[in-house]
Each structure stands twice: as structure tokens, then as C-alpha cells.
Amino acid sequence: MRKRVALFTFWMLFSFGVVYISLPSLPPDAAGNRIQLWSVLLHYRWSDPDRQKYEAARFLIDNMHYHYSYGKLNYVPREVEAWRQKTDSICQSLLANESSNEKRLSQIKTYREHQKNQILPKIEICVDSFPDIQELDSKFLIAHIDHAFEVWHHSKFAGQLSFNEFKEYILPYRSVGGYGFLNNGKELDSLFGKFLNADSCDTPQKMIHHYNQAINTLRDLNGKQEDRQDYGIYGLYSRGLHDCVDIANYACNILRSCGLPLSVEYNMCYRYFGGRHYHCSLYKSPKDTGYAFSPESDVPYKDSYNAEEVYNIYRMTYAAQKKSPYFLKSENEHIPQELADPCIIDVTSHYRKTVTLSLPFHEMIPNRLAYLAVFHKGPGGLLAVTWGNINVKSKAVLFEYAIPGMFYFPIYYENNRMKAFGRPFYVEEINGVGVPHYLAEKNDSSGKWSNLVLTRKCTYKPQMNEIAKQLVGGQFQAANREDFSDAVIQGEIEEIPEPFFQEKTLTNIGNYRYYRFKAPASYPHANISMLEWITDKSYGYKNVFPPNRIHILSPNDSILSLKDSCYVKLLEETGWEKMRHKTEYDGDMQTAPHSCETITLRLKNRQKATLVRFAPLNADNGIHAEDLYTLYYWTDEGWKRFGCQYARYEYVEFKDVPKGKLYWLSNMIRGTEELPFTISYGKQTFIY
């Protein structure tokens, strides 16, 4: 009450000229929100004077210009808030009881069954861009700042932070740029702090474990919601919108409000495919780094995050970073959108080896920045992942965070258009410094391929090859007893199977009721994505269906498609409608009954199978018959389109293609994993 009177008295004296004071400066785009922001600063200077809180408020307001929310809640019906409170109460009760996990899951299932027909009124949201500096009021900011300081002074995990560290890892009210539906720290602590038991946790990992347990319980209590809209914290009470940025954003904000110093980071893309992944990072000290984790499923440990397959990793900060491209560029210089955020720091070196790399740069342009881009399926076929400063005097550009072993395209922008300033290369590390290793020049680069046959759009990834390798020793068996006590071996996988649908002739052919694939004892997982037991059509069996033909990988093999006129595949007595939903029969190369040791075909009567067709679990990066493919090749002006072709079989042909190039084959219908390749002796050699 005294604070309110003091502030009111100050404004009265100020209004009548009794007191004269120069008001604190504000960013120019504060617009109609100046009174609210001034109120915050004057609160900590006069009403509740505190030098550090004033500096903290100044920090938030000075950097507010760079932040906005894309979306906010307009109206939350009382029924929805009542539903949230009920879910909250039940979750609290479940977590307080030291019951077994099985009992807890049973209680959750019972509650969810009871709730499944409940229809809640819609939350009203507004999806638009709302600048923080025009939207946030003094009530929100003062409550948030006061709570942040209380956390800093009392949390065992935040107390060791310096003031500057506190301002970045506890104080901010947001952790992800552009993410809306804001709650201040006091609100978040009151809603979720009771679940985390922060006072009794002796490690950050334990506190994060409590968070994961609580959020998963809240989500499970109401099950999956079909509505994919974002409803702010109300989305944490069911399994609706549930992507990595949503997960990281709320975990960071909530755990900060309870005293854990965190930030949100993301990797630019992956070696084999595009797309960011957002995670949280536990802050300990500038030197003790690398504690990344995915909230709701993981807890952070030193170096537990595997960054081997990702390109550069960026931390999202609240403070503007003067060494980001946003500030380093020249006045009219274009920045690629993926690196245009003023509040990012490259933290790749916290997780993996990086090197400095110098490249010659002779272009006569006013730019200050050039970029290392990587292949990325999408417009332009490239994604800039890190930047370098151009030195006009030395005619070179220096990159600080190049990753050894990665394949880069050196680019810059002129009139908003991307241009290459050198050939693509791998980064090698020599004496701690990055050195470009260029693809070998081809002696036949002046000619053309009269007929180029391509069978893949992406490399056969090592982990997929390892899965196929573990199938070696697996057996195809037949029996007349369901327990296979009378089993005969009809075939065995003796070599690593290739990632396509292939055929094996069976031995010990006879009439059997049961056929199965049995994984090897050394790795008892039936990672078979497609499986068919083939018989001759002449037997006249009724429980049959046309087979999927084996994959044809070259023009010379196309004659193999003719023999299927003699064959059919055996079906279980339950029929095809039930069979086709199983992962081994669904035709999807990326699904398999991994948890099973065997795959069994059960027949009503004894019948004869003569062949088995199968494919190992794989990423399905071969050619799809009847899909449309576009072939590109690399030039100094970027990717140049050569032409389009429909694939008749599991290969695609292009004629009169220029030799000695770096190529990119893109499926125009499906899939995200694609990689550039060269041609060596007529075969594809991918960059990875």
C-alpha cells in the first residue's frame, strides 16, 4: 500500500511541477506503451528503489526492441480454466502418492476414459505479430522481475550466477524468439513449481526429472487432442500441439521460473536431411558447457548430446548479439533469413570440434559478410549455416566455426541473390586450422553421359546398414506345428541384404501350415520391412493375392517383371485386410516389427511356398516407380536444373547429362532425405 501511495505522490508532484526529473530514455518504437515502461523504471528508482532491479529492468527494455510474440490468448472460457485446475489437482495427487508406475498408468487410463467425451469450449486466440515493446505492461514486468530476483537469491542452482549471467539465464520472460502466449515467471512458478520440489532436489538433473514426470502426467491425463492450435500453457495439459520448439520453450521458461538457469538452442539442420531441432541447455559456467537435453524425455549430462550428425548449433539469447550478422552487415546487405536473428550465438564448439577457415574472396562488392552453406532440399538447394567476415585488404573471408569433415558451399549475396565464390569442399583440420579439400577434378568433365542410370536420391546411411548387417544369420523356416518344434530351414540370410525388395529361392519345399522369419540369436529383432511368401499360381490356392514385384534397378533387369504372371503370395487365414496393417506387410520400408524376434505366417491348411521376398528396414531413399524426379547439377551460379523424368521402375534414366559435375536428384512427390553426389565409373558416390 505504501508503495502505491509513494508512486502516486511522485506522479502528483511531477505533474504539478514540484519535482523535476528527466525521464529515462526508451527505444524509439515504444510508441503508445511508454507510460507502462516508464512506470517499471520509475518503480525501481523511486517507489521500490533497487539498483540491480533497475539495471535488470533496463536490460529487458533496452533489448525488447528485438522481440515479438506471434500469437496471444484473447479469451479463456471458465470451463477451460476449471478443466485445467482439475487436471492439475489430479496430477498433484498422482505424483504425491508413492504408487508404482503401473498403478499410476492405470489411474491415468481410468481418468482419461472418463474424460474422453468431454467437449470444451474453444479458447479464443489472435495470431499476429505483437512487438513486446508495445504489448508488455508494468504489472507483467514488475511481477516477473521481482520473482526472478527472488529465485536468484534463494535457488541453490542459480545463486552462483553473476549478475550478467542471471540477466541471460534466469531473468528473461521469453526463451524462443517469436514464441507468443507469454506468462511471467511468478505465474509459471505458481502453476508448476509445486511439481518440481526444487528445495529438495540436490541436482539439476533431479529437478528436470520431476519436470518431465509432471508434464508427461499432465499430458497423459487428457490424452491426444486433435486440435493443432497453440493455446499457450493450456497446451501442456494434453497431447495436442507437441513439437520440439513448443517443448523447449515451455520447459525453459518454467524451469527458469523455479530457479534453474537454462537457454534454448537449435541446430541448423542435419547431415542427411533438413529441419531444425530445438533443445534446452543447462548453464553451469562459460567453461563448463555441453549440457543439452530434450525436455519431457531427457535429463542433461556432460557431453550426452550427440552432435555428430548436425550442422552449426545456435543459442537463442535475450540480449542482442553485436557479433551476429544482423549487426555486422553493411547498410543494404542482404542476410539469409536463417541467420537474420539479432539474438543468436554460435555455440557449436560447446558440443563438437570447430576450426577457423580462411577462403580467398576476390569479389568487388560492398558486403561485409560471406557464408558457408550446406545442401538442403528446398528452394535454392542450399542453407547458410555460418558466416564469415570479409577482409577487403587481404581479399579473404574468415569463418570461425567451420566443422571438420562437413561439406560446404561458399556463398555470398548480391542484390538478394545467392552467388558462389568458389567450388564446394570438405573441411579438413591441419594443425588446428581448417583447410578446404575440394572434390577431385574429373578428366572426362568435357563430355556427356549418354545414359545415366540412378538408383538412389540419398546415401545408404551407416545406421541403416548396421541394421541390415544384424539380419545376417536370420532364417526362413517352415513347420506344421505352431511351436515350430518340427521346423525345417528353407533359407538363411548369408550376406548383408541391400535396401530394396529382393527375392530368395527356398529349399526343403513342402506343404506346411506355418512359415516364419527368425532373427539371429545374436540380435533377436526382426527388422524386416517387407515380407512375402510366394507360391505358384498353378496350385490354385484361394488365400492368395498378387505379389509385389521385386525391385528392378537397371534397364537390363526389367525382364524380371514378366515372371510375376506365374506367382501369387500366400495370405493368412485372417485375410489381407487384417494382414496389411502389420508393419511387415504394410509396404512401408521404414517400419518393421523391431521388438519381435520372429514374423510368422499362419495358414489354415498346409500349402507350398517356393520363394520368399523381403526387404530390410531402411530409410526408403531408393527410387520409387512412377514418381517424378528432377536432376540438377552444380555451377558457379548455383544448382542448374537439367531435366525431369518419371521412374518406370526402381531406377531413373537421364540422357546426355554433362559429365564431371556435382549432382542432386530430387523426388518431387515424397521424402525429405536427399544428398548431392558425383558419378564414378557410372555409379553414384554421395558426399556422405
C-alpha positions in Angstrom: 0.0 0.0 0.0 2.8 2.4 0.9 4.5 1.7 -2.5 1.3 2.7 -4.3 1.0 5.9 -2.3 4.6 6.8 -2.9 4.3 6.3 -6.6 1.0 8.2 -6.7 2.6 11.1 -4.7 5.5 11.2 -7.1 3.3 11.4 -10.1 1.2 14.2 -8.5 4.3 16.2 -7.6 5.8 15.6 -11.1 2.5 16.6 -12.7 2.3 20.0 -10.9 6.0 20.8 -11.4 7.0 20.4 -7.8 9.5 17.8 -8.8 11.6 17.9 -11.9 13.3 14.8 -13.3 14.4 13.7 -16.7 12.5 10.6 -17.7 14.7 7.5 -18.6 15.2 7.1 -22.3 13.3 4.4 -24.2 13.7 2.8 -27.5 12.0 4.8 -30.2 9.4 2.1 -31.1 8.0 2.1 -27.6 5.1 4.1 -29.2 2.0 4.2 -27.1 3.5 1.9 -24.4 5.9 4.5 -23.0 3.9 5.1 -19.8 4.0 1.4 -18.9 7.7 1.1 -19.5 8.5 4.3 -17.7 6.4 3.0 -14.8 8.7 0.0 -14.5 11.9 2.0 -14.4 10.5 4.6 -12.0 9.2 1.9 -9.8 12.7 0.6 -9.2 14.2 4.1 -8.9 11.7 5.7 -6.6 8.8 3.5 -5.3 10.9 0.4 -4.6 14.5 1.7 -5.2 16.9 -1.2 -6.1 19.9 -0.5 -8.3 20.2 -4.1 -9.6 16.5 -4.4 -10.3 16.6 -1.1 -12.1 19.5 -2.4 -14.2 17.6 -5.6 -14.9 14.5 -3.7 -16.0 16.8 -1.5 -18.2 18.3 -4.7 -19.7 14.8 -6.1 -20.6 13.5 -2.8 -22.0 16.7 -2.0 -24.0 16.6 -5.3 -25.7 12.8 -5.5 -26.1 13.0 -3.9 -29.5 14.3 -7.3 -30.9 11.5 -9.4 -29.6 7.9 -10.1 -30.5 5.1 -12.6 -30.0 3.4 -14.4 -32.8 0.0 -15.0 -31.2 -1.7 -14.4 -27.9 -4.7 -15.5 -25.9 -7.8 -13.3 -26.2 -10.2 -15.2 -24.0 -10.1 -18.4 -22.0 -13.6 -19.7 -21.1 -14.2 -20.5 -17.4 -14.9 -24.2 -18.3 -11.4 -24.5 -19.8 -9.7 -23.0 -16.7 -11.8 -25.3 -14.5 -10.6 -28.3 -16.7 -7.0 -27.1 -16.2 -7.4 -26.8 -12.5 -9.0 -30.3 -12.2 -6.2 -31.9 -14.3 -3.6 -30.0 -12.2 -5.2 -31.3 -8.9 -5.3 -34.9 -10.1 -1.7 -34.7 -11.3 -0.6 -33.4 -8.0 -2.4 -36.3 -6.2 -0.9 -38.9 -8.5 2.7 -37.6 -8.1 2.3 -37.2 -4.3 1.3 -40.9 -3.9 4.3 -43.2 -3.9 2.4 -45.7 -6.1 4.0 -48.0 -8.7 4.3 -46.8 -12.3 1.9 -49.4 -13.4 -0.7 -48.3 -10.9 -0.2 -44.7 -11.9 -0.7 -45.5 -15.5 -3.9 -47.4 -14.7 -5.3 -44.4 -12.8 -4.4 -42.2 -15.7 -6.2 -44.5 -18.1 -9.3 -44.6 -15.9 -9.4 -40.8 -15.7 -8.8 -40.4 -19.5 -11.6 -42.8 -20.2 -13.9 -40.8 -18.0 -12.9 -37.6 -19.8 -13.0 -38.8 -23.4 -16.4 -37.4 -24.2 -15.9 -34.1 -22.6 -16.2 -31.2 -25.1 -14.6 -27.9 -24.0 -15.4 -24.5 -25.5 -12.8 -23.0 -27.7 -10.1 -20.7 -26.4 -10.0 -17.5 -28.4 -6.6 -16.7 -29.8 -5.2 -14.0 -32.0 -2.5 -15.0 -34.5 -0.5 -11.9 -35.5 2.8 -10.3 -34.7 2.8 -8.4 -31.4 6.0 -6.4 -30.6 6.9 -6.9 -26.9 7.8 -3.3 -26.6 4.3 -2.3 -27.4 2.5 -5.1 -25.6 4.0 -5.8 -22.2 2.7 -3.7 -19.3 4.2 -2.7 -16.0 2.3 -5.2 -14.0 3.7 -8.1 -16.0 7.2 -6.8 -16.0 7.4 -5.8 -12.3 6.0 -9.2 -11.2 8.4 -11.0 -13.4 11.5 -9.1 -12.3 10.7 -9.3 -8.6 10.2 -13.1 -8.9 13.4 -13.5 -10.9 15.4 -11.8 -8.2 13.7 -13.9 -5.5 14.7 -17.1 -7.5 18.3 -15.8 -8.0 18.8 -15.1 -4.3 17.2 -18.4 -3.0 17.8 -21.1 -5.6 20.7 -23.4 -5.0 21.2 -23.8 -8.7 21.1 -20.0 -9.6 22.8 -18.4 -6.6 26.3 -18.8 -8.1 25.4 -16.9 -11.2 27.0 -13.5 -11.8 24.6 -10.6 -12.4 25.3 -10.7 -16.1 24.7 -14.5 -16.2 21.5 -14.0 -14.2 20.3 -11.5 -16.8 20.6 -14.0 -19.6 19.7 -17.4 -18.0 17.1 -16.5 -15.3 15.7 -13.0 -15.9 14.2 -13.2 -19.5 10.5 -13.7 -19.7 10.9 -15.4 -23.1 13.4 -18.0 -24.4 12.4 -18.5 -28.0 12.2 -15.6 -30.5 8.7 -15.0 -31.8 7.0 -17.5 -29.5 3.9 -16.0 -28.1 1.4 -16.7 -25.3 3.7 -15.3 -22.6 3.4 -15.8 -18.8 5.6 -14.1 -16.3 7.8 -16.1 -14.0 5.6 -15.6 -11.0 2.7 -17.1 -12.8 4.7 -20.1 -14.1 6.2 -20.8 -10.7 2.7 -20.8 -9.1 1.4 -23.2 -11.7 4.3 -25.7 -12.0 6.7 -25.1 -9.1 4.7 -27.4 -6.8 5.5 -30.3 -9.1 9.3 -29.8 -9.2 10.2 -30.0 -5.5 13.1 -27.6 -6.1 14.0 -27.3 -2.4 14.5 -31.0 -2.0 16.4 -31.6 -5.3 20.1 -32.0 -4.8 20.9 -31.9 -8.5 19.5 -30.0 -11.6 19.0 -33.4 -13.2 16.6 -34.5 -10.4 14.6 -31.3 -10.8 14.4 -31.8 -14.6 13.3 -35.4 -14.0 10.5 -34.1 -11.8 9.5 -31.6 -14.6 9.5 -34.4 -17.2 7.4 -36.6 -14.9 4.9 -33.8 -14.2 4.4 -32.6 -17.7 4.0 -36.1 -19.1 1.4 -36.9 -16.4 -0.5 -33.7 -17.2 -0.4 -34.5 -20.9 -1.4 -38.1 -20.4 -4.4 -37.4 -18.2 -6.3 -35.8 -21.1 -4.7 -37.8 -24.0 -4.2 -36.6 -27.5 -6.2 -33.6 -28.8 -6.9 -33.3 -32.5 -6.8 -29.5 -32.5 -3.3 -28.4 -33.6 -3.6 -24.8 -32.4 -1.3 -23.4 -29.8 -3.1 -22.5 -26.6 -0.2 -21.4 -24.5 0.2 -23.2 -21.2 -3.2 -24.9 -21.7 -1.5 -27.0 -24.4 0.6 -28.6 -21.6 -2.5 -30.3 -20.2 -3.0 -32.6 -23.2 -1.1 -34.2 -26.1 -2.1 -31.8 -28.8 0.5 -29.4 -30.4 3.7 -31.1 -29.3 6.8 -30.2 -31.4 10.3 -29.6 -30.2 10.2 -25.8 -30.2 7.0 -25.9 -28.1 8.6 -28.4 -25.7 11.8 -26.5 -25.3 10.1 -23.1 -25.0 7.9 -24.1 -22.1 10.5 -26.2 -20.3 13.0 -23.3 -20.4 10.5 -20.7 -19.1 9.1 -22.9 -16.4 12.4 -24.2 -15.1 13.9 -20.8 -15.1 10.9 -19.5 -13.0 11.8 -22.3 -10.5 15.5 -21.4 -10.3 17.2 -23.4 -13.0 19.5 -21.4 -15.4 18.6 -22.6 -18.9 18.6 -21.5 -22.5 17.1 -22.8 -25.7 19.4 -23.8 -28.6 18.8 -25.3 -32.0 20.8 -27.0 -34.8 20.6 -25.5 -38.3 20.0 -28.9 -40.0 21.3 -32.4 -40.2 23.9 -34.1 -42.4 21.3 -36.2 -44.2 18.1 -34.0 -44.1 16.9 -30.5 -43.3 14.9 -29.2 -40.4 15.9 -27.7 -37.1 15.7 -29.4 -33.8 15.3 -27.3 -30.6 16.6 -28.4 -27.2 17.3 -26.9 -23.8 20.8 -26.4 -22.4 21.6 -26.3 -18.7 24.0 -23.4 -17.9 26.8 -24.0 -15.4 29.6 -21.7 -16.4 31.2 -20.3 -19.5 33.8 -23.1 -19.5 31.6 -25.9 -18.3 29.3 -26.3 -21.3 27.6 -29.0 -23.4 24.6 -29.9 -21.2 22.0 -30.2 -23.9 18.8 -32.2 -23.4 15.3 -32.7 -24.9 12.8 -31.8 -22.1 9.9 -34.2 -21.3 12.2 -37.1 -22.2 15.8 -36.5 -21.3 17.9 -35.0 -18.5 21.2 -33.2 -19.2 24.6 -34.8 -18.5 28.0 -33.5 -19.7 28.6 -34.3 -23.4 25.5 -36.6 -23.5 24.2 -34.7 -26.6 25.4 -36.4 -29.8 26.1 -33.6 -32.3 28.0 -35.7 -34.9 25.2 -35.5 -37.5 24.2 -31.8 -37.1 25.5 -28.6 -38.5 26.0 -25.4 -36.5 24.2 -25.0 -33.2 22.9 -21.7 -32.1 21.8 -20.4 -28.6 18.8 -18.0 -28.5 19.6 -15.1 -26.2 17.5 -12.2 -24.9 20.3 -9.7 -25.3 21.1 -8.5 -28.9 24.4 -10.0 -30.0 26.6 -7.4 -31.7 28.7 -10.1 -33.5 25.6 -11.6 -35.3 25.1 -10.9 -39.0 22.2 -8.5 -38.1 24.8 -6.0 -36.8 27.9 -7.0 -38.8 26.3 -6.5 -42.3 26.7 -3.4 -44.4 23.8 -1.0 -44.7 22.0 -2.6 -47.6 23.4 -6.0 -47.4 21.0 -9.0 -47.6 21.2 -11.6 -44.8 19.8 -15.1 -45.3 16.7 -15.5 -43.2 18.1 -18.4 -41.3 20.8 -16.2 -39.8 19.0 -12.9 -39.5 18.0 -13.2 -35.9 19.9 -10.5 -33.9 19.8 -12.6 -30.7 21.8 -15.7 -31.6 25.3 -17.0 -30.6 27.1 -19.9 -32.3 27.8 -22.5 -29.6 28.8 -25.4 -31.9 32.2 -25.5 -30.2 30.5 -26.5 -26.9 29.4 -29.8 -28.5 31.9 -30.7 -31.2 35.2 -29.7 -32.8 35.2 -26.5 -34.8 38.0 -24.7 -36.7 38.7 -21.4 -38.2 38.8 -21.4 -42.0 40.1 -18.7 -44.4 39.0 -18.6 -48.0 40.0 -16.3 -50.8 37.4 -13.7 -51.7 38.0 -11.5 -54.8 34.5 -10.2 -55.5 34.3 -6.4 -55.7 31.2 -5.8 -53.6 30.4 -3.7 -50.6 29.4 -6.7 -48.5 30.9 -7.4 -45.1 29.8 -11.0 -44.8 30.0 -14.3 -46.7 28.6 -17.6 -45.7 29.2 -21.3 -45.7 26.1 -23.1 -46.9 25.2 -26.8 -46.8 22.9 -28.8 -49.1 19.3 -28.5 -48.1 16.3 -29.8 -50.0 14.2 -26.7 -50.7 14.3 -23.5 -52.7 17.8 -22.9 -54.0 19.1 -26.2 -52.6 21.3 -24.6 -50.0 21.0 -23.4 -46.4 23.5 -20.9 -44.9 24.7 -22.3 -41.6 27.5 -19.9 -40.5 29.0 -16.6 -41.5 32.5 -15.1 -42.0 33.9 -11.6 -42.1 35.2 -10.3 -45.4 38.7 -8.7 -45.2 38.9 -6.3 -48.2 42.7 -5.8 -47.8 43.7 -9.4 -47.6 40.9 -10.4 -50.1 39.8 -13.2 -47.8 36.9 -14.2 -45.6 37.4 -15.8 -42.2 35.0 -18.3 -40.8 35.3 -19.0 -37.1 33.0 -22.0 -36.7 33.6 -24.4 -39.6 33.2 -28.1 -38.8 35.8 -30.6 -39.9 34.5 -33.3 -42.2 31.5 -31.4 -43.3 30.8 -30.4 -46.9 30.2 -26.7 -47.6 29.3 -24.4 -50.4 31.0 -20.9 -50.1 28.4 -18.2 -51.0 27.6 -14.5 -50.7 24.5 -12.4 -51.6 24.3 -9.7 -54.2 21.0 -7.9 -54.8 19.3 -10.5 -52.6 20.6 -13.3 -54.9 22.8 -16.1 -53.7 26.1 -16.4 -55.6 29.0 -18.9 -55.2 32.6 -17.6 -54.8 34.4 -20.9 -55.0 33.9 -24.7 -55.5 32.2 -26.7 -52.8 34.6 -28.6 -50.4 35.1 -30.7 -47.3 36.8 -29.1 -44.3 40.0 -30.8 -43.2 41.8 -29.9 -40.0 45.6 -29.4 -40.3 47.5 -28.2 -37.2 44.2 -27.0 -35.7 43.3 -24.9 -38.7 40.6 -25.6 -41.3 41.7 -26.2 -44.9 39.3 -26.8 -47.8 39.5 -30.1 -49.5 38.0 -29.9 -53.0 36.4 -32.7 -55.0 38.8 -34.1 -57.5 38.5 -32.7 -61.0 37.2 -35.3 -63.5 39.3 -35.9 -66.6 36.1 -36.6 -68.6 34.3 -33.4 -67.5 34.0 -32.1 -71.0 31.8 -35.0 -72.2 28.3 -36.2 -71.5 26.8 -39.3 -70.1 24.9 -40.9 -72.9 22.7 -42.8 -70.5 22.9 -42.1 -66.7 21.0 -44.6 -64.5 20.4 -43.5 -61.0 19.0 -45.8 -58.2 19.1 -43.5 -55.1 18.5 -40.0 -54.0 20.4 -40.2 -50.8 23.2 -42.3 -49.4 22.6 -45.6 -47.6 23.1 -44.3 -44.1 25.5 -46.2 -41.8 22.9 -46.9 -39.1 20.6 -48.4 -41.7 23.5 -50.6 -43.0 24.2 -51.7 -39.4 20.5 -52.8 -39.0 20.8 -54.8 -42.2 24.1 -56.3 -41.1 22.4 -57.6 -37.9 20.0 -59.6 -40.0 22.8 -61.9 -41.3 22.2 -65.3 -39.8 18.4 -64.9 -39.8 16.5 -67.9 -41.1 13.4 -68.6 -43.1 11.7 -71.6 -41.6 8.6 -73.8 -42.2 6.7 -76.1 -39.8 3.4 -77.9 -39.3 3.4 -77.4 -35.6 2.7 -73.9 -34.3 5.6 -74.0 -31.8 7.9 -74.9 -34.7 9.2 -77.9 -32.9 9.3 -79.7 -36.3 10.8 -76.7 -38.1 12.9 -77.1 -41.3 15.2 -74.4 -42.5 14.3 -73.2 -46.0 16.8 -70.4 -46.3 19.2 -68.1 -44.5 20.4 -64.6 -44.9 24.1 -65.1 -45.5 25.1 -61.6 -46.8 24.1 -58.1 -45.7 20.8 -57.6 -47.6 20.7 -54.5 -49.8 18.0 -51.8 -49.1 15.5 -53.0 -51.7 12.8 -55.6 -52.2 14.6 -58.8 -53.1 14.0 -62.5 -53.7 15.4 -65.7 -52.3 14.6 -69.2 -53.6 13.6 -71.6 -50.8 14.9 -75.2 -50.2 13.2 -78.1 -48.4 10.0 -77.2 -50.3 6.9 -79.0 -49.0 3.4 -78.4 -47.7 3.4 -76.5 -44.4 0.9 -74.6 -42.2 3.4 -72.2 -40.7 6.2 -70.1 -42.3 8.4 -67.7 -40.4 11.4 -65.5 -40.4 13.5 -65.9 -37.3 16.1 -63.2 -36.4 19.6 -64.4 -35.4 20.1 -65.1 -31.7 22.9 -62.5 -31.6 20.4 -59.8 -32.4 16.8 -61.1 -31.9 15.0 -58.3 -33.7 13.0 -59.0 -36.9 13.9 -55.7 -38.8 12.2 -56.9 -42.0 10.1 -54.1 -43.5 8.5 -56.1 -46.3 8.0 -59.9 -46.4 6.0 -62.1 -48.8 5.8 -65.9 -49.1 5.5 -66.6 -52.8 3.9 -69.6 -54.4 3.0 -70.8 -57.9 -0.4 -69.7 -59.3 -0.9 -73.1 -60.7 -1.6 -74.6 -57.3 -4.9 -72.9 -57.3 -4.9 -71.7 -53.7 -7.7 -69.4 -52.7 -5.9 -67.5 -49.9 -3.7 -65.6 -52.3 -3.1 -62.1 -53.5 -0.9 -60.6 -56.3 2.6 -60.2 -55.1 4.7 -57.1 -55.0 7.3 -57.5 -57.7 11.0 -57.4 -56.7 12.7 -54.1 -57.3 14.3 -53.6 -60.7 17.4 -51.5 -60.5 18.6 -51.3 -64.1 17.2 -51.5 -67.7 18.8 -55.0 -68.1 16.7 -56.3 -65.2 13.3 -55.1 -66.5 12.6 -58.5 -68.0 12.2 -59.8 -64.4 8.9 -58.1 -64.1 7.4 -60.6 -66.6 7.7 -63.6 -64.3 5.2 -62.4 -61.8 2.4 -63.5 -64.0 3.1 -67.0 -62.6 3.2 -66.1 -58.9 0.9 -65.1 -56.1 1.6 -64.5 -52.4 0.1 -66.6 -49.5 -2.2 -64.9 -47.1 -3.0 -65.8 -43.5 -6.5 -67.2 -42.8 -7.5 -63.8 -41.3 -7.2 -62.3 -44.9 -5.4 -59.4 -46.4 -7.5 -56.7 -44.7 -6.1 -57.6 -41.3 -2.6 -58.5 -42.6 -1.9 -55.3 -44.4 -1.9 -53.2 -41.2 1.1 -55.1 -39.8 4.4 -53.3 -40.2 5.9 -56.3 -42.1 3.1 -56.2 -44.7 2.2 -52.5 -45.0 4.6 -51.8 -47.8 6.5 -49.2 -45.9 10.2 -49.6 -46.0 10.6 -47.5 -42.8 8.5 -49.8 -40.5 9.3 -53.2 -39.1 8.3 -55.4 -36.1 11.6 -54.5 -34.4 10.6 -55.7 -30.9 9.7 -59.2 -32.3 12.2 -62.0 -32.8 10.0 -63.7 -35.4 7.5 -62.9 -38.1 5.1 -65.8 -38.6 2.6 -66.6 -41.4 -0.2 -68.8 -40.2 -2.2 -70.8 -42.8 -5.5 -72.6 -42.4 -4.2 -75.6 -44.4 -0.8 -76.9 -45.4 0.4 -75.1 -48.5 3.6 -74.8 -50.5 5.8 -71.7 -50.8 8.7 -71.7 -53.3 10.2 -68.2 -52.8 10.4 -65.6 -50.2 10.6 -61.9 -50.9 11.8 -59.4 -48.3 13.5 -56.1 -47.7 15.5 -55.0 -44.6 14.3 -52.0 -42.6 15.7 -48.9 -44.3 15.2 -45.2 -44.8 13.5 -45.7 -48.2 15.8 -43.5 -50.2 15.8 -45.6 -53.3 13.8 -44.7 -56.4 10.0 -45.1 -56.4 8.5 -46.4 -59.5 6.1 -43.8 -61.1 7.4 -40.9 -59.0 8.7 -37.8 -60.8 12.4 -36.9 -60.4 14.4 -33.8 -61.2 18.1 -33.8 -61.8 20.3 -30.8 -61.0 24.0 -30.1 -61.3 26.2 -27.5 -59.6 27.5 -24.5 -61.4 29.1 -21.2 -60.3 25.6 -19.7 -60.4 24.2 -22.4 -58.1 22.1 -25.5 -58.9 21.1 -25.8 -62.5 18.1 -27.9 -63.5 18.9 -30.5 -66.1 15.5 -32.2 -66.5 12.7 -34.2 -65.1 11.8 -37.9 -65.6 9.2 -40.3 -64.3 10.7 -43.5 -63.0 9.3 -46.6 -64.6 11.0 -49.0 -62.1 13.3 -48.5 -59.1 15.8 -46.5 -61.2 15.5 -43.4 -63.2 17.3 -42.6 -66.5 18.7 -39.3 -67.9 20.4 -39.0 -71.3 23.1 -36.6 -72.4 24.0 -35.4 -68.9 27.1 -33.2 -68.6 30.0 -35.2 -67.0 32.2 -34.3 -64.1 29.6 -32.4 -62.1 28.2 -32.5 -58.6 24.6 -33.7 -59.0 21.4 -33.6 -57.0 18.4 -35.9 -57.7 15.2 -34.7 -56.1 11.9 -36.7 -55.7 9.2 -34.2 -56.5 6.5 -36.2 -54.7 7.8 -37.6 -51.4 10.6 -37.7 -49.0 13.0 -35.2 -47.3 16.4 -37.0 -47.4 18.4 -36.2 -50.4 22.2 -35.6 -50.9 24.5 -34.4 -53.7 26.6 -37.0 -55.4 29.3 -37.4 -58.1 29.5 -40.2 -60.7 32.4 -42.6 -60.6 32.6 -45.3 -63.2 28.9 -44.8 -63.8 28.0 -45.2 -60.1 26.7 -42.7 -57.7 29.1 -41.5 -54.9 27.3 -39.4 -52.3 29.1 -36.6 -50.5 28.5 -38.6 -47.2 
